[in-house]
Amino acid sequence: MTDFTPQFSLQSEALNCEDSNVWAVSDRAHDLADKGEDVIFLCVGDPNFNTPEPILDFARARLGVGRTHYSPAAGEPVLRRAIADIESKVSPHPCNPDDVVVFPGGTNAIYAVLSCLLNPGEEIVIPEPMYIGYVPICDSLRLSVKRVACPAEQNFAFDVDSIKAAVTEETRVVMINTPVNPTGAMATPEQLRELAAFCRERNIWLVSDEMYSMITFARRHTSLRTAAESLDNIVVIDGLSKSHAMSGWRLGWAVARGPLVERLAAFAGATIFGCPQFIQEAAAFALEFDTYFVKQMRDAYERRRNLIVERIGKIPGLSCYSPDAGMFVMVNVSELASSGQVFAEALLEAERVSVLPGTPFGESAVNHVRLTLAADDSELSRALDRIERFVTCANRQAS
């Protein structure tokens, strides 16, 4: 009998070839923790809060009445209506529940949207530093990705002129992220309006990932859907993972118009066959009664941001700016190491603190590491003490 030789699709090969260094420091940290080492993890973006108890109670109640069956492909009407109501309150453009399609998480929503908008080989323009999850999605869809640098020297500020300059006749989609993971940068209403009009004139889709829309400090978030004068070419993606500490519930959505909504609903029906009823109904409840809980978490993130920024500012050789939003602080380590990867590896070995190197986010972040705000104040203080000790030792050895 001859041996079986497995063969795989190009799509799976693209996913299998993802840069193995992305989570190498984190994987090493978990290995050390499994061996009993005292490792402090500042590398992930999973909120360290529990889902608020009233949301849990509501979900339990919906389970109890049998809301465990198939859901409509586009989502439960109660959730689509709740999302549409929120959009209508903040936007001059009324939003109809039929403009909303529900997915199991924001990343899945992004995958579905790009699957419906682009063919293999077609061009998408994305500013960087950018969310790590975009890379495997674009690789698996075999897209041609043009990255637009938002320089660290300008605090990674959103740059409409650079995005516009990167667009060519081959560009089919521009995808932005505001607030940005990992930098916390936010686009202004004027920038969003200008970019939306520019893309519409060129018959280009503009997709906005707004997963951190409820975690802002300096000013309130402005959605692309609010800023744009016309919605023909606009897609907005959001969800509850970060703002409501519901990352494991896997609930996100896309808001669009007309034919695209029909295609997204068909895509969802063919690939996921709807999201769980009780989770969608709990999400609708969360969106209606979330003000207190979201504020409590947002205030905690702001306090932690201030703690990190203040402490990093006092450590010679490190620097950072204070992000306007999000769950992370980007720390410049260029005075101490040849890259964020080198710094992160050395920090973990010396002090058992796990941070995420900036390289996977894009060339603009290569000399940075990302620190998460998803750790309580005492844990952050312990980690910062270790980071300060590590840097002090490195500076002493260099002198």
C-alpha positions as CSV (number, residue, x, y, z in Angstrom):
1,M,0.0,0.0,0.0
2,T,1.4,3.4,-0.9
3,D,1.7,6.2,1.6
4,F,-0.9,8.9,1.7
5,T,0.4,12.3,0.8
6,P,-1.7,15.1,2.2
7,Q,-2.4,18.1,0.0
8,F,-3.9,21.4,1.2
9,S,-5.5,24.5,-0.2
10,L,-3.6,27.6,-0.9
11,Q,-5.7,29.3,1.7
12,S,-4.7,27.0,4.4
13,E,-1.0,27.2,3.3
14,A,-1.2,31.0,3.6
15,L,-2.5,30.7,7.2
16,N,0.1,28.0,8.0
17,C,2.9,30.3,6.8
18,E,2.1,33.1,9.2
19,D,5.2,34.7,10.8
20,S,6.1,32.4,13.7
21,N,7.7,35.2,15.6
22,V,4.4,37.0,16.2
23,W,3.6,35.2,19.4
24,A,7.1,33.7,20.1
25,V,7.7,35.8,23.2
26,S,4.2,35.1,24.5
27,D,4.6,31.4,23.8
28,R,7.9,31.4,25.7
29,A,6.3,33.3,28.6
30,H,3.5,30.7,28.8
31,D,6.1,27.9,28.9
32,L,7.8,29.6,31.8
33,A,4.6,30.1,33.6
34,D,3.7,26.4,33.2
35,K,6.9,25.6,34.9
36,G,6.0,27.7,37.9
37,E,7.8,30.9,37.1
38,D,6.3,34.2,38.2
39,V,5.5,35.7,34.8
40,I,3.6,38.9,34.3
41,F,1.7,39.0,31.0
42,L,1.3,42.4,29.4
43,C,1.0,41.1,25.8
44,V,-2.7,40.3,25.2
45,G,-5.8,42.5,24.5
46,D,-8.3,40.4,26.4
47,P,-10.0,42.5,29.0
48,N,-9.2,41.4,32.6
49,F,-12.7,42.3,33.8
50,N,-15.6,39.7,34.0
51,T,-18.6,40.3,31.9
52,P,-21.0,42.4,34.0
53,E,-23.3,40.3,36.1
54,P,-26.6,41.7,34.7
55,I,-25.5,40.6,31.2
56,L,-24.8,37.1,32.6
57,D,-28.1,37.0,34.4
58,F,-29.9,38.0,31.2
59,A,-28.1,35.3,29.2
60,R,-28.9,32.7,31.8
61,A,-32.6,33.7,31.6
62,R,-32.7,33.4,27.8
63,L,-31.0,30.0,28.0
64,G,-33.7,29.0,30.5
65,V,-36.5,29.8,28.1
66,G,-35.0,27.8,25.3
67,R,-33.2,30.5,23.1
68,T,-30.7,27.9,21.9
69,H,-31.9,27.3,18.3
70,Y,-31.0,28.5,14.8
71,S,-30.9,32.2,14.3
72,P,-31.6,34.2,11.1
73,A,-28.4,34.4,9.0
74,A,-28.2,38.2,9.4
75,G,-28.8,38.1,13.1
76,E,-31.7,38.3,15.6
77,P,-34.0,41.2,15.0
78,V,-33.7,42.5,18.6
79,L,-29.9,42.9,18.3
80,R,-30.0,44.3,14.8
81,R,-32.6,46.9,16.0
82,A,-30.4,47.7,19.1
83,I,-27.4,48.3,16.9
84,A,-29.4,50.4,14.4
85,D,-30.8,52.5,17.2
86,I,-27.4,53.3,18.5
87,E,-26.1,54.2,15.0
88,S,-29.2,56.4,14.4
89,K,-28.6,58.3,17.7
90,V,-25.1,59.4,16.9
91,S,-25.3,59.8,13.1
92,P,-27.2,62.2,10.8
93,H,-27.9,59.2,8.6
94,P,-30.8,57.0,9.9
95,C,-29.9,53.3,10.3
96,N,-32.3,50.5,9.6
97,P,-32.0,47.1,11.2
98,D,-31.7,45.8,7.7
99,D,-28.4,47.6,7.4
100,V,-26.9,45.3,10.1
101,V,-25.4,41.8,9.8
102,V,-24.2,40.0,12.9
103,F,-21.1,37.8,13.1
104,P,-19.2,35.7,15.7
105,G,-16.8,38.4,16.5
106,G,-15.3,41.5,14.8
107,T,-12.5,39.5,13.2
108,N,-15.0,37.2,11.5
109,A,-17.0,40.3,10.4
110,I,-13.8,41.7,8.8
111,Y,-13.2,38.4,7.0
112,A,-16.7,38.3,5.7
113,V,-16.6,41.9,4.5
114,L,-13.3,41.5,2.7
115,S,-14.5,38.2,1.2
116,C,-17.5,39.9,-0.3
117,L,-15.5,43.0,-1.6
118,L,-12.3,41.6,-3.0
119,N,-11.1,38.8,-5.3
120,P,-7.7,37.1,-5.0
121,G,-4.9,39.4,-6.1
122,E,-6.9,42.7,-5.8
123,E,-5.5,45.6,-3.9
124,I,-6.4,46.8,-0.4
125,V,-4.7,49.8,1.3
126,I,-4.3,49.7,5.1
127,P,-2.5,52.2,7.4
128,E,0.1,50.7,9.8
129,P,0.8,50.0,12.6
130,M,-2.2,47.8,12.2
131,Y,-4.1,45.0,14.0
132,I,-2.2,41.8,13.8
133,G,-5.3,39.9,12.8
134,Y,-5.5,41.7,9.4
135,V,-2.4,39.8,8.2
136,P,-3.8,36.2,8.2
137,I,-7.1,37.4,6.8
138,C,-5.5,39.1,3.8
139,D,-3.1,36.3,3.3
140,S,-5.8,33.7,3.3
141,L,-7.8,35.7,0.8
142,R,-4.6,36.2,-1.2
143,L,-5.0,40.0,-1.4
144,S,-2.4,42.5,-2.5
145,V,-1.9,44.6,0.6
146,K,-0.4,48.1,0.4
147,R,0.7,49.3,3.8
148,V,0.8,53.0,4.6
149,A,3.1,54.1,7.4
150,C,1.9,56.3,10.2
151,P,5.3,57.3,11.6
152,A,6.2,56.9,15.3
153,E,7.8,60.4,15.2
154,Q,4.3,61.8,14.7
155,N,2.8,59.6,17.5
156,F,1.4,57.3,14.8
157,A,-1.1,60.0,13.9
158,F,-3.8,59.2,11.3
159,D,-2.6,60.7,7.9
160,V,-5.2,61.1,5.2
161,D,-2.8,62.5,2.7
162,S,-0.5,59.4,2.9
163,I,-3.5,57.1,2.5
164,K,-4.7,59.1,-0.5
165,A,-1.2,59.1,-2.1
166,A,-1.1,55.2,-1.7
167,V,-4.4,54.7,-3.7
168,T,-4.0,53.6,-7.3
169,E,-6.3,52.6,-10.1
170,E,-5.8,49.1,-8.8
171,T,-7.2,49.8,-5.3
172,R,-10.5,48.3,-4.5
173,V,-10.7,48.8,-0.8
174,V,-9.2,51.1,1.8
175,M,-9.5,49.7,5.4
176,I,-8.9,51.9,8.4
177,N,-9.0,51.2,12.2
178,T,-10.1,54.0,14.5
179,P,-9.2,54.0,17.4
180,V,-6.2,52.0,16.3
181,N,-5.0,48.8,17.8
182,P,-2.1,49.0,18.9
183,T,-1.5,52.8,19.0
184,G,-4.7,54.3,20.2
185,A,-4.6,57.0,17.5
186,M,-8.0,58.4,16.5
187,A,-9.2,59.9,13.2
188,T,-10.9,63.2,13.4
189,P,-14.4,63.7,11.9
190,E,-12.9,66.0,9.2
191,Q,-10.3,63.3,8.2
192,L,-13.0,60.6,8.0
193,R,-15.3,62.9,5.9
194,E,-12.4,63.7,3.5
195,L,-11.3,60.1,3.1
196,A,-14.9,58.9,2.6
197,A,-15.5,61.5,-0.2
198,F,-12.1,60.7,-1.8
199,C,-12.8,57.0,-1.9
200,R,-16.4,57.4,-3.2
201,E,-15.2,59.6,-6.1
202,R,-12.9,56.7,-7.1
203,N,-15.5,54.0,-6.7
204,I,-13.5,52.5,-3.8
205,W,-14.9,50.8,-0.7
206,L,-14.0,52.4,2.7
207,V,-14.1,49.9,5.6
208,S,-13.7,51.2,9.2
209,D,-12.8,48.8,12.0
210,E,-14.1,50.5,15.2
211,M,-13.8,47.8,17.8
212,Y,-12.4,50.2,20.4
213,S,-15.0,52.9,19.8
214,M,-16.2,52.9,23.4
215,I,-12.8,53.0,25.0
216,T,-11.7,56.6,24.4
217,F,-10.1,59.1,26.8
218,A,-9.3,62.5,25.3
219,R,-12.5,62.8,23.3
220,R,-15.4,60.8,22.1
221,H,-15.2,58.5,19.2
222,T,-16.6,59.6,15.8
223,S,-17.7,56.8,13.6
224,L,-17.0,56.8,9.9
225,R,-20.8,56.4,9.4
226,T,-21.4,59.6,11.3
227,A,-18.7,61.6,9.5
228,A,-19.3,60.5,5.9
229,E,-21.7,62.6,3.8
230,S,-22.7,59.5,1.7
231,L,-22.9,55.9,2.8
232,D,-22.8,54.2,-0.6
233,N,-19.2,53.0,-0.2
234,I,-19.1,52.8,3.6
235,V,-18.8,49.7,5.9
236,V,-18.4,50.0,9.7
237,I,-17.4,47.0,11.9
238,D,-17.8,47.0,15.7
239,G,-18.5,44.6,18.5
240,L,-18.6,44.0,22.3
241,S,-15.4,42.1,22.9
242,K,-13.4,45.0,24.4
243,S,-15.9,47.5,25.6
244,H,-18.1,45.0,27.5
245,A,-15.5,42.4,28.5
246,M,-17.3,39.9,26.2
247,S,-14.3,38.7,24.2
248,G,-15.3,35.0,24.6
249,W,-18.9,35.6,23.6
250,R,-17.7,36.1,20.0
251,L,-20.2,38.8,18.9
252,G,-19.5,41.5,16.3
253,W,-21.3,43.1,13.4
254,A,-21.0,45.0,10.1
255,V,-23.1,48.0,9.2
256,A,-23.5,48.8,5.5
257,R,-26.1,49.6,2.8
258,G,-28.1,47.8,0.1
259,P,-26.5,45.0,-2.0
260,L,-23.5,44.5,0.3
261,V,-25.8,43.7,3.2
262,E,-27.5,41.1,1.1
263,R,-24.2,39.5,0.2
264,L,-23.0,39.6,3.8
265,A,-26.1,37.9,5.0
266,A,-25.7,35.3,2.3
267,F,-22.1,34.8,3.3
268,A,-23.0,34.5,7.0
269,G,-25.8,32.0,6.2
270,A,-23.4,29.8,4.1
271,T,-20.5,29.9,6.5
272,I,-21.7,30.3,10.1
273,F,-25.4,29.6,9.8
274,G,-26.2,32.3,12.4
275,C,-24.9,33.2,15.9
276,P,-26.4,31.7,19.1
277,Q,-29.8,33.3,20.0
278,F,-29.2,33.7,23.7
279,I,-25.8,35.5,23.1
280,Q,-27.4,37.9,20.6
281,E,-30.2,38.7,23.0
282,A,-27.8,39.2,25.8
283,A,-25.8,41.5,23.5
284,A,-28.9,43.6,22.8
285,F,-29.5,43.8,26.5
286,A,-25.9,44.9,27.0
287,L,-26.1,47.7,24.5
288,E,-29.3,49.0,26.1
289,F,-28.1,48.9,29.8
290,D,-24.3,49.4,29.4
291,T,-23.6,53.0,30.4
292,Y,-22.5,52.3,34.0
293,F,-20.4,49.3,33.3
294,V,-18.6,50.6,30.2
295,K,-17.7,53.8,32.1
296,Q,-16.3,51.8,35.0
297,M,-14.0,49.8,32.7
298,R,-13.1,52.9,30.6
299,D,-12.1,54.8,33.7
300,A,-9.9,51.9,34.8
301,Y,-8.2,51.8,31.5
302,E,-7.6,55.5,31.6
303,R,-6.1,55.2,35.1
304,R,-3.8,52.4,34.0
305,R,-2.8,54.3,30.9
306,N,-1.8,57.2,33.1
307,L,0.2,54.9,35.4
308,I,2.2,53.4,32.5
309,V,2.8,56.7,30.8
310,E,4.0,58.4,34.0
311,R,6.3,55.5,35.0
312,I,7.8,55.0,31.5
313,G,8.5,58.7,31.3
314,K,10.8,58.4,34.3
315,I,12.9,55.5,32.9
316,P,15.9,56.7,31.0
317,G,16.1,55.1,27.6
318,L,12.3,54.5,27.2
319,S,9.7,56.8,25.9
320,C,6.0,56.8,25.0
321,Y,3.1,59.1,24.3
322,S,-0.2,59.0,26.0
323,P,-2.7,57.3,23.7
324,D,-6.2,58.9,23.1
325,A,-8.0,55.6,23.2
326,G,-7.8,51.8,23.3
327,M,-6.2,49.3,25.6
328,F,-2.5,49.6,24.9
329,V,0.6,51.8,25.2
330,M,3.4,51.7,22.6
331,V,6.8,52.1,24.2
332,N,9.8,53.2,22.1
333,V,12.9,51.1,23.0
334,S,15.2,52.2,20.2
335,E,17.8,53.7,22.6
336,L,18.2,50.3,24.3
337,A,17.8,47.6,21.7
338,S,18.0,47.1,18.0
339,S,14.3,46.2,17.8
340,G,11.2,45.6,19.9
341,Q,11.7,41.9,19.4
342,V,15.2,42.0,20.9
343,F,14.0,44.1,23.9
344,A,11.0,41.9,24.5
345,E,13.0,38.7,24.4
346,A,15.6,40.0,26.8
347,L,13.0,41.5,29.2
348,L,11.3,38.2,29.5
349,E,14.5,36.2,30.1
350,A,15.8,38.8,32.7
351,E,12.6,39.8,34.5
352,R,9.8,37.5,33.5
353,V,7.6,40.3,32.0
354,S,6.0,39.4,28.6
355,V,5.3,42.3,26.3
356,L,4.4,42.2,22.6
357,P,7.1,43.3,20.0
358,G,6.0,45.9,17.6
359,T,7.2,44.4,14.4
360,P,4.1,42.3,13.5
361,F,2.1,45.6,13.6
362,G,4.1,47.0,10.8
363,E,7.5,48.6,10.0
364,S,6.5,51.8,11.8
365,A,6.4,49.9,15.1
366,V,9.6,47.9,14.7
367,N,11.4,49.8,17.5
368,H,8.5,49.5,19.9
369,V,6.8,47.1,22.3
370,R,3.1,47.1,23.2
371,L,2.0,47.0,26.8
372,T,-1.6,46.1,27.5
373,L,-3.9,47.9,29.9
374,A,-5.7,44.7,30.6
375,A,-4.0,44.1,33.9
376,D,-4.9,45.5,37.3
377,D,-3.0,48.4,38.8
378,S,-0.9,46.3,41.2
379,E,0.1,43.9,38.5
380,L,1.0,46.8,36.2
381,S,3.1,48.4,39.0
382,R,4.9,45.1,39.6
383,A,5.7,44.8,35.9
384,L,6.9,48.4,35.6
385,D,9.2,47.9,38.6
386,R,10.7,44.9,36.8
387,I,11.0,46.9,33.5
388,E,12.7,49.8,35.4
389,R,15.2,47.3,37.0
390,F,15.9,45.7,33.6
391,V,16.6,49.0,31.9
392,T,18.7,50.3,34.8
393,C,20.8,47.2,34.6
394,A,21.1,47.6,30.8
395,N,22.1,51.2,31.1
396,R,24.7,50.4,33.8
397,Q,26.3,47.7,31.6
398,A,26.4,50.1,28.6
399,S,28.2,52.8,30.5
